């Protein structure tokens, strides 16, 4: 039995408590929050109490992004395994430091890139890997909703992290260039942004993210030379559709109107799969699918996007 302490009991913390509690091989032994909370599980407002408790094997951090580094660093140095909500940290330097500390202490370091544990996203990867879509032309992503306005990061750090991690998992390619335009309406933090990315082999990604849309949208379209795939999280019955429609060009342009199908996708909660994977990695000492390197790669893109935003949309090379 792996004993877990959940750090932060705001929006995401209760979801972590629920899912870790459902697993047969994990036990939520304590919940930490800066404010007192009432719960059937033991709670504390003293983080040091968790660090000093040798019966606690791991911590799952679900606090504002600016606090991730210090909380994770302290836990790793105390010999705990660490799961961190995205984004891993607010700087790539901090992310790199956590990777080094985890390596030196022999601890598991994992980032909660929840969508990488979605059966629909796994099916998307299967279709792409099969070559059914043909040469990938570009990806378009729309990640929109009303709130939740984060206290310490803008919409890019909040919502784009999902898109970046999904692309890295599905295509196994990293963005090498990024440009961003954004706008602010409610506060002094951008609430909507358009992000253009170029991947390693020249594939373009066009993404729109927003905290101000009344209709929740989670959609990624992959345009290929042979077929097109559309992922729609909000369509619980058929989250993946593959369209045999497009343009063929060999001297002359031909419109193609073929069949559309929806592959079968298991209805499994991604967060439960992610929590289970974290526990299994602790027990078997295997490297997590969304490990520290994965988290670092996402932070590098977010840093470059932030720089582009400050430079009025200039394209930034991601190092």
Residue, then its C-alpha position, 0 to 999 in steps of 0.5 A: x500500500x502506497x501512502x499519498x498526501x494530497x497537497x492543495x485542496x482547491x479545484x483539482x485536489x478533491x479529484x486526486x483524493x477521490x481517484x487515489x482513494x479508489x485504487x486498491x494499492x494506494x491510500x490517501x493518508x493526509x491532505x494539506x492546504x493553507x486553510x483549515x478544511x474538514x474531511x474524514x481524511x486527516x488534514x494539516x496546514x503544516x507542510x513540514x508535518x508531511x515532510x517529517x512523516x516517514x509513513x507517507x511515501x509520496x505527495x501529489x501537488x495540486x497548488x498554484x503553479x508558482x508554488x510547485x517548485x518549492x513544494x516538490x523540491x522539499x518533498x523530493x529532498x525528504x525522500x518522497x515520490x512526487x506527482x505535480x499538476x501541470x504546468x510542472x514549474x514556471x521556469x525550465x530552470x526549476x524543472x531541470x533542477x527537480x529532474x536532477x534532484x529526483x535522479x539523485x534521490x532515486x525518487x519518481x517524478x511525474x507530471x499530471x498531463x492527464x490527457x496522455x492517459x485518455x483512451x481517446x488520445x491513445x486511440x488518436x495516437x494509434x490512428x496516427x502511428x498506423x499511417x492511415x492519415x498519410x502525411x500530416x499537413x497541420x493540426x488545429x486545436x480549440x481549447x475554450x471554456x468560461x474560466x477558471x481564471x487562475x490566480x498566478x498564470x495566464x491562459x497560455x500556461x493553463x490551457x496550452x499545457x494540455x495541447x502541448x502535452x497531447x501533441x508530444x504524446x500523439x506525434x512524438x515530436x516537439x515544437x521548435x518554434x512558437x508565436x503568440x498573440x493574446x488579449x486581455x479583457x477582464x483582468x491584467x492577465x491574458x484570457x484568450x490567445x492564438x498560438x502558432x507552433x512549428x514542430x520538428x519536421x515542419x508540421x504546423x499547429x494552430x491553437x486557440x485557447x480562451x477562458x471567456x467562452x460560454x461553450x466548453x470546447x476541447x477539440x483537436x483536428x489532424x489534417x492528413x494527406x489521406x484522411x482527417x481525424x477529429x478529437x472532440x472531448x465533449x462527444x462522449x459517445x464518439x470522441x474520435x472520428x476519421x474522415x475520408x474527405x479532402x483534396x487530392x492534387x496531382x496536376x489537378x485538384x480532386x475533391x474526395x468524399x469518402x466514408x466517416x467512421x468512429x473507432x471504439x474507445x473505452x470509457x475509462x476516466x483518464x485521471x484514474x489511469x494517471x493515478x494508477x500509473x503513478x502508483x505502479x511506477x513507484x512500486x516497479x521503479x519504472x519511468x513514468x510516461x509523463x515524467x520530468x523530461x515531459x514536463x520540462x519540454x512543455x515548460x520550455x514551449x510555454x516559456x517561449x510562448x510567453x516571450x513571444x507574447x512580450x515581443x508582440x507575437x515574434x516567432x521564438x525558437x525553442x531551445 
